[in-house]
Amino acid sequence: MIEQAGRVMSSPYMQWAKTHLQARFNLASSGLLNYPLSKLPVKVEDLELSGASYYGFEPLQKALAAKSDVPTEQVVAATGTSMANHLVMAALIEPGDEVLIEHPTYELLISTAQYLGAEVKRFSRPQENGFQIDLDEVARAVTTRTRLIVITNLHNPTSALTDEETLKRLGEIARRVSAHVLVDEVYLEALFDDAPRSAFHLGEEFVTTNSLTKVYGLSGLRCGWILARPELAKKLWHLNDLFGVIPAHSAERLSCIALEHLGEIGGYARHLLETNRELLNAFYATRDDLDFVPHRFGTVSFPRLKRGRVDELCRLLVEKYETSITPGRFFEMPQHFRIGIGCETAMLKEGLERLNRALEEQG
Ligand SMILES: Cc1ncc(COP(=O)(O)O)c(C=O)c1O
């Protein structure tokens, strides 16, 4: 990890992800396989290279606001959930502030908070409890210096769902110390028609982030957004002037088209995930060397290897079986690994078969 004057300046996980997702059987990705441009009904007249995009592109702002059921002034467009998370943290954290982050979590949330000079504290999401949030532990960890509580919903790496009741109680804990709750909801839409409303609707302390990247396989659009109260939203827009200023306009236009067709894109994703989930659960049923929570929704699963070393398993898988999974060390749980099920069904089937063989070989 690169540091400068004691400050985190890089993400080991992102470096690994960018260089290890090319395996022939890729079960390491957390999103859906790429949705091709050829399947979007795009006419060249719909596109333009530059246009009236300043504090958002109005048609996109309107589409995101309608989708999220909020007024447009509560939507801040961002370059993916990545920049959305960065902006929220940069706007809400001062160096030395305490930030409380779930464990395990998506590594970038930790490194971004550390880069911004936060003092990061953790609360656990134990497997014995289905990786649910332990509110008592959060209440004990919060102090008057806590400015932000951070969770992912669905949870990365486990896909656990945090229900509204728990979210509301998390909001109450934050309110007591005038902190915000950042809920990264990039996987929430993997519940499709059953998806609950955004946590943003649950109270003033909530800020949420999202994008079309994961569940719709539309990473290349970098269409992310933040839901925030108007005053914070304004601060976020102005802070973004110091970073990306404006996004690629053609991507904004394509995002509008994708949002118009999200029903079809989501229908395809839902079908794929349902089929693949059955394969994953059938695989789990054959393995007594894995501790797992049966997969119910979402795009990823996080089993624990009962015997042997995960890093060794990952090496064997890549070198002999051309298959990649994500080592649990990137989630600070080295006996676990993450499997993504958003790939083509044939790839998942073959990848699981190869994982089976590698597990047998490792004994
Ligand atoms: C929880 C979480 N948030 C954000 C991201 C990044 O999303 P985006 O591609 O929209 O920037 C990821 C990617 O893996 C993620 O797992």
The ligand as an SDF file (V2000), in Angstrom:
LIG
                    3D

 16 16  0  0  0  0  0  0  0  0999 V2000
  -19.9160   -1.6140   -2.5780 C   0  0  0  0  0  0  0  0  0  0  0  0
  -19.3690   -1.0540   -3.8550 C   0  0  0  0  0  0  0  0  0  0  0  0
  -19.5170    0.2600   -4.1070 N   0  0  0  0  0  0  0  0  0  0  0  0
  -19.0490    0.8120   -5.2430 C   0  0  0  0  0  0  0  0  0  0  0  0
  -18.4060    0.0550   -6.2000 C   0  0  0  0  0  0  0  0  0  0  0  0
  -17.9380    0.7200   -7.4560 C   0  0  0  0  0  0  0  0  0  0  0  0
  -19.0560    1.0180   -8.2480 O   0  0  0  0  0  0  0  0  0  0  0  0
  -18.9480    1.8440   -9.6010 P   0  0  0  0  0  0  0  0  0  0  0  0
  -18.4330    0.9170  -10.6460 O   0  0  0  0  0  0  0  0  0  0  0  0
  -20.3360    2.3030   -9.8560 O   0  0  0  0  0  0  0  0  0  0  0  0
  -18.0170    2.9750   -9.3780 O   0  0  0  0  0  0  0  0  0  0  0  0
  -18.2140   -1.3160   -5.9830 C   0  0  0  0  0  0  0  0  0  0  0  0
  -17.4800   -2.1340   -6.9530 C   0  0  0  0  0  0  0  0  0  0  0  0
  -17.1530   -3.2790   -6.7410 O   0  0  0  0  0  0  0  0  0  0  0  0
  -18.7170   -1.8760   -4.7800 C   0  0  0  0  0  0  0  0  0  0  0  0
  -18.5840   -3.1850   -4.5300 O   0  0  0  0  0  0  0  0  0  0  0  0
  1  2  1  0
  2  3  1  0
  2 15  2  0
  3  4  2  0
  4  5  1  0
  5  6  1  0
  5 12  2  0
  6  7  1  0
  7  8  1  0
  8  9  2  0
  8 10  1  0
  8 11  1  0
 12 13  1  0
 12 15  1  0
 13 14  2  0
 15 16  1  0
M  END
$$$$
